[in-house]
């Protein structure tokens, strides 16, 4: 086994220490290409690649340092010939995909015979390459490739990348989980806002652990992390009495009905807030057919000349949610401007 120096391990620990601090894949990849990988294994070029052999047009690559020649002229050819790449071909044939070099599979002469070399790598000056695979399926590879023109990668550099790779895999998986959570959360908040509802997860003492939608705004909670004392008192009365009687709460947005529901944790309760908006237009909507009730309310306030932030304040929802409603209104009504909405007949 290749021996690494204490300095090598210090560099690795520095990278691993920062690796899990990123919240988006683009930020993580940018840091790896610009800072982490060049520090560990100096190279002439570094790239992040998502190769799809069944749908070459979906293949993407980010190259550092950036090369306009590569992206504008050579990359389309690379997508066509990716199936020839010796690292991709050999990784597809094995469920185990450690760090590999092109020279593990081909001599320099054999590499030069490939169209991939003649049409892409030769023009870039790439003679040697090592790849760190992060994700692999039957036709799709996500990997970081490090390339040089003058010297092949040695076993010390391979060992550094092999020690880093498991941490890369975990970081990518965690980012996918974060993105999935955000997607679910955004969808849930949009659905709750559509129904004039919001939620809070609280402790019996009133401490707020989590919230969705405009719940904080409806209760008038701003800088504090606790629900108002009357809500805490009501919650504890419910817990002692074992009933689920709803609480009526008057807010600037309208009258709110609050219901308490147990969760899987005995010390946490879900509060479901439902708004009866006293400032809703007469009849409850603008009368524009084809829109949901909430979209009709947004359309009404657009016709009244209100901006998105003003509508958000009136309806007790976020400006982002208002913008989503506006986009859906445009799509359903086949219009492209707020003026067009204002001229529609009820």
NORNORSUL-V884533 format. One record per pair of residues at least 12 apart in sequence whose ideal C-beta (glycine too) atoms are under 8 Angstrom apart, sorted by sequence separation. I is the first residue (numbers start at 1). J is the second residue. If there is no record, write none. Layout:
I_J / I_J
//
This chain:
49_61 / 131_143 / 132_144 / 199_211 / 219_231 / 246_258 / 247_259 / 259_271 / 284_296 / 285_297 / 326_338 / 329_341 / 18_31 / 33_46 / 48_61 / 49_62 / 87_100 / 131_144 / 132_145 / 198_211 / 199_212 / 208_221 / 234_247 / 246_259 / 258_271 / 259_272 / 284_297 / 286_299 / 298_311 / 301_314 / 309_322 / 33_47 / 47_61 / 48_62 / 61_75 / 87_101 / 90_104 / 131_145 / 132_146 / 198_212 / 199_213 / 258_272 / 286_300 / 301_315 / 308_322 / 33_48 / 47_62 / 87_102 / 90_105 / 130_145 / 131_146 / 146_161 / 198_213 / 200_215 / 244_259 / 258_273 / 259_274 / 285_300 / 308_323 / 32_48 / 47_63 / 86_102 / 89_105 / 129_145 / 130_146 / 197_213 / 198_214 / 199_215 / 231_247 / 244_260 / 257_273 / 281_297 / 19_36 / 46_63 / 47_64 / 61_78 / 129_146 / 198_215 / 208_225 / 244_261 / 256_273 / 257_274 / 280_297 / 286_303 / 298_315 / 18_36 / 45_63 / 46_64 / 87_105 / 129_147 / 207_225 / 208_226 / 231_249 / 256_274 / 297_315 / 308_326 / 29_48 / 45_64 / 59_78 / 86_105 / 108_127 / 128_147 / 129_148 / 207_226 / 208_227 / 230_249 / 256_275 / 257_276 / 281_300 / 45_65 / 59_79 / 86_106 / 128_148 / 192_212 / 193_213 / 198_218 / 206_226 / 255_275 / 256_276 / 277_297 / 15_36 / 126_147 / 127_148 / 128_149 / 192_213 / 193_214 / 205_226 / 206_227 / 239_260 / 254_275 / 255_276 / 294_315 / 45_67 / 57_79 / 126_148 / 127_149 / 238_260 / 253_275 / 254_276 / 56_79 / 59_82 / 124_147 / 126_149 / 127_150 / 128_151 / 130_153 / 189_212 / 206_229 / 254_277 / 255_278 / 15_39 / 56_80 / 125_149 / 128_152 / 144_168 / 188_212 / 189_213 / 234_258 / 253_277 / 254_278 / 298_322 / 302_326 / 14_39 / 15_40 / 86_111 / 103_128 / 128_153 / 202_227 / 206_231 / 235_260 / 254_279 / 56_82 / 102_128 / 121_147 / 206_232 / 253_279 / 254_280 / 101_128 / 102_129 / 130_157 / 185_212 / 200_227 / 205_232 / 231_258 / 298_325 / 302_329 / 11_39 / 12_40 / 86_114 / 101_129 / 102_130 / 130_158 / 204_232 / 298_326 / 11_40 / 33_62 / 53_82 / 101_130 / 132_161 / 206_235 / 34_64 / 53_83 / 84_114 / 100_130 / 101_131 / 142_172 / 219_249 / 239_269 / 295_325 / 299_329 / 33_64 / 51_82 / 84_115 / 85_116 / 99_130 / 100_131 / 130_161 / 134_165 / 204_235 / 218_249 / 220_251 / 294_325 / 298_329 / 84_116 / 99_131 / 132_164 / 133_165 / 204_236 / 219_251 / 220_252 / 29_62 / 81_114 / 99_132 / 132_165 / 202_235 / 218_251 / 295_328 / 51_85 / 81_115 / 82_116 / 99_133 / 134_168 / 135_169 / 235_269 / 295_329 / 53_88 / 81_116 / 134_169 / 204_239 / 218_253 / 279_314 / 97_133 / 132_168 / 217_253 / 235_271 / 302_338 / 51_88 / 135_172 / 219_256 / 295_332 / 305_342 / 78_116 / 81_119 / 134_172 / 218_256 / 277_315 / 291_329 / 303_341 / 53_92 / 81_120 / 97_136 / 214_253 / 277_316 / 302_341 / 303_342 / 91_131 / 231_271 / 302_342 / 275_316 / 291_332 / 303_344 / 77_119 / 78_120 / 87_129 / 91_133 / 290_332 / 291_333 / 299_341 / 77_120 / 290_333 / 87_131 / 92_136 / 227_271 / 74_119 / 91_136 / 288_333 / 299_344 / 74_120 / 92_138 / 92_139 / 74_123 / 92_141 / 103_152 / 74_124 / 91_141 / 101_152 / 91_143 / 101_153 / 88_141 / 69_123 / 70_124 / 219_273 / 69_124 / 218_273 / 87_143 / 215_271 / 288_344 / 67_124 / 101_158 / 218_275 / 87_145 / 215_273 / 288_346 / 99_158 / 209_268 / 287_346 / 213_273 / 286_346 / 253_314 / 99_161 / 201_263 / 253_315 / 254_316 / 99_162 / 204_267 / 253_316 / 98_162 / 203_267 / 252_316 / 203_268 / 204_269 / 251_316 / 99_165 / 202_268 / 203_269 / 98_165 / 201_268 / 202_269 / 201_269 / 201_270 / 202_271 / 200_270 / 201_271 / 199_270 / 200_271 / 199_271 / 199_272 / 200_273 / 198_272 / 199_273 / 197_272 / 198_273 / 197_273 / 197_274 / 198_275 / 196_274 / 197_275 / 45_124 / 195_274 / 196_275 / 196_276 / 44_125 / 45_126 / 196_277 / 44_126 / 54_139 / 53_139 / 54_140 / 52_139 / 53_140 / 52_140 / 41_130 / 51_140 / 50_140 / 51_141 / 50_141 / 51_142 / 49_141 / 50_142 / 51_143 / 49_142 / 49_143 / 49_144 / 48_144 / 49_145 / 47_144 / 46_144 / 47_145 / 194_292 / 196_294 / 218_316 / 46_145 / 195_294 / 217_316 / 46_146 / 47_147 / 194_294 / 45_146 / 46_147 / 193_294 / 45_147 / 214_316 / 43_146 / 44_147 / 45_148 / 214_317 / 43_147 / 44_148 / 213_317 / 214_318 / 41_146 / 43_148 / 44_149 / 213_318 / 37_144 / 213_321 / 37_146 / 33_144 / 32_144 / 41_153 / 41_157 / 40_157 / 41_160 / 40_160 / 41_161 / 40_161 / 40_164 / 193_317 / 193_318 / 193_321 / 190_321 / 189_321 / 190_324 / 32_168 / 28_171 / 28_172 / 20_167 / 25_172 / 28_175 / 8_156 / 12_160 / 16_164 / 19_167 / 11_160 / 15_164 / 19_168 / 22_171 / 20_170 / 25_175 / 12_163 / 16_167 / 20_171 / 24_175 / 4_156 / 8_160 / 12_164 / 15_167 / 19_171 / 23_175 / 2_155 / 22_175 / 2_156 / 20_174 / 4_159 / 23_178 / 2_158 / 4_160 / 2_159 / 1_159 / 4_163
//
